[in-house]
Amino acid sequence: MLKSNATSCSNAPILKERGQREVFCGLTSIIWLHRKMQDAFFLVVGSRTCAHLLQSAAGVMIFAEPRFGTAILEETDLAGLADAQQELDREVERLLSRRPDIRQLFLVGSCPSEVIKLDLAKAAQRLSQLYAPSVRVLNFTGSGIETTFTQGEDECLASMVPVLNESGQKQLLVIGALPDVVEDQMRNLLSAMGINDVAVLPATSAKHAVTVGKNTIFVATQPFLGETHSALERRGARHLPAPFPFGAEGTTAWLNVIATEFGISNERFEQVVSAPRARARKAISQASEVLSGKSVFFFPDSQLEIPLARFLVAECGMTAIEIGAPFIHKGLVGPDLDLIPEGPVISEGQDVDLQLDRVLKARPDLTVCGLGLANPLEAKGLTTKWAIELVFTPVHFYEQAGDLAGLFSRPLRRRAALCREAAA
C-alpha cells in the first residue's frame, strides 16, 4: 500500500505561470463523451474550424452519423444581421426531427459564440421547456478561450449536476467518463466487496437516472473535474479524497478509501484485491524495466499529470524533474501530491517559452507533452510521449496498469532501438 512521504510535494511551492500556452480546446472532450453517453447529442455552436477540429479528432467517415455536429455561425450571425437564437432554434428542430433517438442535447459554446456573447444558457432553458419531457437540453462551453483540453468534460458534467434528481439514501457516486470495459471492471471490484449501490456520472443513458443528495458520497476517477466537484458539494454530496486509480498501488489506495467509508473489513478487501493487484504489479514490472532510474518532465496538458507522475515515481522507479498541469485542484490531486517525494518543480499554467528553456536545460530521459511540441523537442534530441494518448487510451485500474506503464516505456525502447540501428 502506498504511504505518504514525510517530505512530499503536498506543501511544495507552486510555480504559477501565465503566458503563451500550448493546449487543445475543450471541444476535444466531445470525442469520448459522445461515445459514453449513447442517447446524447453534442451540438457545437461555432465555426467551420470547430467542425474540422471535431471531424479530424474523431476520424469520422463521411457515411457515418455521429452524435455530434456543428451549428455553423455564418457571417450574418457574427455581424448581428440575423437573429442567432432563431437560427439556433431552427437547427435544433431539424436535428431532433431527424434524430428521434436523442434524449439529451448539449448546446456547446465555442470561441465564436463566446465572442459574440450568444446566450446558450437561455437557449437551453427555452428549448428544454419546449421539448420536455422527451429531450433534456443543457449547455456548457468548450471554448478555447475558457477551457483547456479535458475541461470540456468537467463543464459538461457540471452542467448536469443541477438537474439530477434528489436522493436521501446513502450511495456511492463515481464521477468521470470511463470506457465501458473499464467501468465494468470497477463495478465488479466494488460489487465483490459488497458495494452495489453505485452510480456513475456520466451514465450511458438518460434512463439510468443518477441521483444526488446529502447522503451521496462521491469519488473521482479523473483529476480534471473541479467544477463538477464544486457542483456536487453544492447539492450536499460529500467528496472522498483519494489517490487516482492508476497502477497497482494507486488503484488499491482508491478502492481502500471507498472500502473504509463503507465499513468493508480488511480481510474481505484483501480477498478482492490481492489477485488483480498481483497481476498488475507483475505487468508493471515487465513493462517498466526501461523506466527505472530514468527522469521525466511533464508539460501541462490534460490535468492527469500529477497522478501520472505519482504512478511513474512510486511504481515505476522514475524521477520527476517538473510536473506541470494546466490547473491544480488540491482537493482532487492532494492525495497524489502527498505520495510524491519532494524534489520536482510543481508548475501550474504555462509560459511555453520559459518551460521549453527549462526542459532543454534539464534534458530529461522522457518528456510528456502535447502534439505541437513533440516533433520540435524530438528534433532537439529529446524523447517524447504524446499526452493526448493518455486520455484516449484505457489506463485506469488493475487490468490496464501494465498498458499504462507500456505507454511510457515504448518511446524509450524506440529511442534505444534507433540508436542501435544508427550505431550499426
Secondary structure, DSSP 8 states (H G I E B T S, - for coil): -----TTBGGGS-EEEEES------GGGGHHHHHHH-TTEEEEEEE-HHHHHHHHHHHT--TT---SEEEEE--HHHHTT-S-HHHHHHHHHHHHHHH-TT--EEEEEE-HHHHHTT--HHHHHHHHHHHHTTT-EEEEEE--TTT--TTHHHHHHHHHHGGGSEE--S-EEEEES---HHHHHHHHHHHHHHT---EEEES-SSTTS--EE-TTEEEEESSTT-HHHHHHHHHTT-EE-----S-HHHHHHHHHHHHHHHTT--HHHHHHHHHHHHHHHHHHHHHH-TTTTT-EEEE-SSSS-HHHHHHHHHHHH--EEEEEEES---HHHHHHHHTTSBS-SEEEEEE-HHHHHHHHHHH--SEEEE-HHHHHHHHHTT--EEETTHHHHS---SGGGHHHHHHHHHHHHHHHHHHHHHHH-
